[in-house]
Amino acid sequence: MTSSPIFAPGFAAARPAVRRIGIPDLKAALSRGVDDFLAMPTHVLFVVLIYPLAGVIIAAATFEQDLIPILFPLAAGFALIGPFAALGLYEMSRRREWGLPATLAEAYAPLHGRSARAVMAVGGVLALIFLAWMGAATGLYWSLYGGVTEPSLTVFLGDVLTTPRGWALILAGNLVGAAFSLLALAVSAVSIPLIIDKDVEAGTAIETSLALMRENPGTMLAWGAIVAGLLVLGMVSLFVGLAVVLPVLGHATWHLYRRAVG
């Protein structure tokens, strides 16, 4: 039985080298991300309009009593699959950097040809992480609340914020969520940009991303904190702020990859 070329054995030996990076690199990447967003605002909107729309749908759906407890994990879970959704933003930043046309027609070019399988494989890994997070969050809720049906979002929030079991849910939920977020960051920090840039297989891309985390743990944790903080700011504005936060982070991720991978 032959191995799949997507996750071929021995890929670690062929992976690109990763560099030591620091906080100045994160600042530079964010600055370049903002610059890309300002230079291509009409192009990036199509990528992110789905997020405010999804936020509204999620918020509306949670008024169904049985869905109220999954509001936060579902909203937070979008951060786990965000690196795949930002595919078009990476490609647009790449094209702008090289002086190539960066229109809607070219944004998803990586989904065609050899790189498509690798991109979809990484997306599949992120989707599995998302599903595992939803399962863990649901299991945690059931372990603390049993089969209780919440009468309203207000009552549920009141219980979570004022009772010992609610505090336990907040603490444990955030710890579990942080673990899944760290896993998703390690897998996807630079993997999809690398596939777009070098046309490598998914296994090589993921191993390079993991190597970057090992080489720069403090810096990458700081990057994860920046991403989480900006996403929270986007969400508390009824998800509308994500229309700015997500494209800036997507473009910045491309520039972080360029500074971090040889």
C-alpha positions in Angstrom: 0.0 0.0 0.0 1.5 3.3 -1.0 1.4 6.5 1.1 -0.7 9.5 0.1 1.5 12.2 -1.4 -0.4 14.8 0.7 1.0 13.5 3.9 4.1 11.7 2.5 6.6 10.1 4.9 9.9 11.9 5.3 8.4 15.3 4.6 10.1 16.8 7.7 13.5 16.5 6.1 12.5 18.5 3.1 10.7 21.3 5.0 11.9 24.9 4.5 14.0 26.4 7.3 12.3 28.7 9.8 13.8 31.8 11.2 13.9 33.3 14.7 11.3 36.1 14.9 10.4 38.6 17.6 7.8 41.2 18.5 9.1 43.7 16.0 8.3 41.1 13.3 4.7 40.9 14.5 4.4 44.6 14.5 5.8 44.8 11.0 3.5 42.0 9.8 0.4 43.8 11.2 1.5 47.1 9.6 1.9 45.4 6.2 -1.5 43.8 6.8 -3.2 47.1 7.4 -1.4 48.5 4.3 -2.7 45.7 2.1 -6.2 46.1 3.5 -6.2 49.8 2.7 -4.8 49.2 -0.7 -7.3 46.5 -1.6 -10.5 47.2 0.3 -12.9 46.4 -2.5 -11.2 43.1 -3.1 -11.2 41.8 0.5 -14.8 42.5 1.4 -16.1 39.5 -0.5 -14.0 37.3 1.6 -15.3 38.6 5.0 -18.9 39.5 4.3 -19.8 35.9 5.2 -18.5 36.4 8.8 -20.8 39.3 9.9 -23.7 37.4 8.2 -22.8 34.2 9.9 -22.6 36.0 13.2 -26.1 37.4 12.9 -27.4 33.9 11.9 -25.6 32.3 14.9 -26.9 35.0 17.3 -30.5 34.5 16.0 -30.2 30.7 16.1 -29.3 30.8 19.8 -32.7 32.2 20.8 -33.8 28.6 20.2 -33.5 27.3 23.7 -31.6 24.1 22.9 -28.9 26.1 21.0 -28.2 28.8 23.6 -25.3 27.0 25.3 -23.4 26.6 22.0 -23.4 30.3 21.2 -19.9 31.0 22.5 -18.1 27.8 21.4 -19.6 28.2 17.9 -18.6 31.8 17.6 -15.2 31.2 19.1 -14.7 28.1 16.8 -14.6 30.3 13.7 -11.1 31.4 14.8 -10.0 27.7 14.4 -11.0 27.5 10.7 -10.2 31.2 10.0 -6.7 30.4 8.5 -8.4 28.3 5.8 -11.1 30.9 5.1 -8.4 33.6 4.7 -6.9 31.7 1.7 -7.9 34.4 -0.8 -6.3 37.1 1.4 -2.9 35.3 1.4 -3.0 35.0 -2.4 -3.9 38.7 -2.8 -1.0 39.8 -0.6 1.3 37.5 -2.5 0.2 39.0 -5.8 0.5 42.6 -4.5 4.0 41.9 -3.2 5.1 40.6 -6.6 3.3 43.3 -8.5 0.8 40.9 -10.0 -2.9 41.6 -10.6 -4.9 41.1 -7.4 -8.5 40.8 -8.5 -11.4 38.6 -7.4 -10.6 36.3 -10.3 -7.1 35.5 -9.0 -7.8 35.4 -5.3 -8.7 31.7 -5.2 -6.3 30.5 -7.8 -4.6 28.3 -5.2 -7.7 26.1 -5.2 -6.9 25.0 -8.7 -4.0 22.8 -9.7 -1.5 20.9 -7.5 -1.8 23.1 -4.4 -5.6 22.6 -4.1 -5.2 19.1 -2.6 -2.7 20.3 0.0 -4.8 23.4 0.9 -7.9 21.2 1.3 -6.0 18.7 3.4 -4.9 21.5 5.9 -8.5 22.8 5.8 -9.7 19.3 6.7 -7.3 19.1 9.7 -8.7 22.5 10.9 -12.2 21.3 10.4 -11.5 18.2 12.6 -10.1 20.5 15.3 -13.2 22.6 15.1 -15.5 19.6 15.4 -13.4 18.3 18.3 -13.7 21.7 20.1 -17.5 21.7 19.6 -17.7 18.2 21.0 -15.5 19.1 24.0 -17.5 22.3 24.7 -20.8 20.4 24.5 -19.6 17.6 26.7 -18.3 20.2 29.3 -21.7 21.9 29.3 -23.6 18.6 29.8 -21.3 17.5 32.6 -22.1 20.7 34.5 -25.7 21.4 33.5 -27.0 18.0 32.5 -30.1 18.2 30.2 -31.3 21.6 31.5 -33.0 23.7 28.8 -32.2 27.3 29.1 -35.4 29.5 28.9 -33.5 32.5 27.4 -30.1 33.8 26.6 -30.4 36.4 29.5 -31.2 33.7 32.0 -28.3 31.5 30.8 -25.8 34.4 31.0 -27.1 35.2 34.5 -26.5 31.7 35.6 -23.0 31.5 34.0 -21.9 34.7 35.6 -23.3 34.3 39.1 -23.2 30.6 40.0 -20.3 28.2 40.9 -21.2 25.9 38.0 -21.2 28.9 35.7 -17.8 30.0 36.9 -16.5 26.4 36.4 -17.9 26.4 32.9 -16.1 29.7 32.1 -12.8 28.6 33.6 -12.8 25.1 32.1 -14.2 26.3 28.8 -11.5 28.9 28.4 -8.8 26.4 29.3 -10.0 23.8 26.8 -10.6 26.5 24.2 -7.1 27.8 24.6 -5.7 24.3 24.1 -7.6 23.9 20.8 -6.6 27.4 19.7 -3.0 26.6 20.4 -3.2 23.4 18.4 -4.9 25.2 15.5 -2.3 28.0 15.6 0.5 25.4 15.6 -1.0 23.6 12.5 -1.9 26.7 10.5 0.3 29.6 11.5 2.2 29.5 8.1 1.0 26.2 6.5 -1.4 27.5 3.9 0.7 30.6 2.9 3.6 28.1 2.5 1.5 25.9 0.2 0.5 28.9 -1.9 4.1 30.2 -2.1 6.1 27.0 -2.6 3.5 24.5 -3.8 4.5 22.0 -1.1 2.5 19.1 0.3 0.2 19.5 3.3 2.5 17.4 5.5 5.5 19.6 4.8 3.5 22.7 5.3 2.1 21.6 8.7 5.6 20.4 9.9 7.0 23.8 9.0 4.3 25.5 10.9 5.0 23.3 13.9 8.7 23.9 13.6 8.0 27.7 13.7 6.1 27.2 17.0 9.0 25.2 18.4 11.6 27.8 17.4 9.6 30.8 18.5 7.2 29.8 21.3 7.0 33.1 23.0 6.6 35.1 19.8 4.0 32.8 18.4 2.1 32.8 21.7 2.1 36.6 21.5 0.8 36.3 17.9 -2.0 34.0 19.1 -2.9 36.5 21.8 -3.0 39.3 19.3 -5.2 37.3 17.0 -7.6 36.3 19.8 -7.8 39.9 21.1 -8.6 41.4 17.7 -11.2 38.7 17.0 -12.9 39.5 20.4 -13.0 43.2 19.4 -14.6 42.2 16.1 -17.2 40.0 17.8 -18.3 42.4 20.5 -19.2 44.8 17.8 -22.0 42.4 16.8 -19.5 40.7 14.4 -19.4 43.8 12.1 -15.9 44.6 13.2 -14.8 41.3 11.7 -15.1 42.9 8.3 -12.0 44.9 9.2 -10.2 42.6 11.7 -10.3 39.4 9.5 -8.8 40.9 6.3 -6.1 42.7 8.3 -5.2 39.5 10.1 -5.3 37.5 6.9 -2.9 39.9 5.1 -0.7 40.1 8.2 -0.4 36.3 8.3 1.0 36.3 4.8 3.7 38.9 5.8 4.4 37.0 9.0 5.0 33.9 6.9 7.4 35.8 4.6 9.4 37.0 7.6 9.4 33.6 9.4 10.1 31.0 6.7 13.2 30.8 4.6 
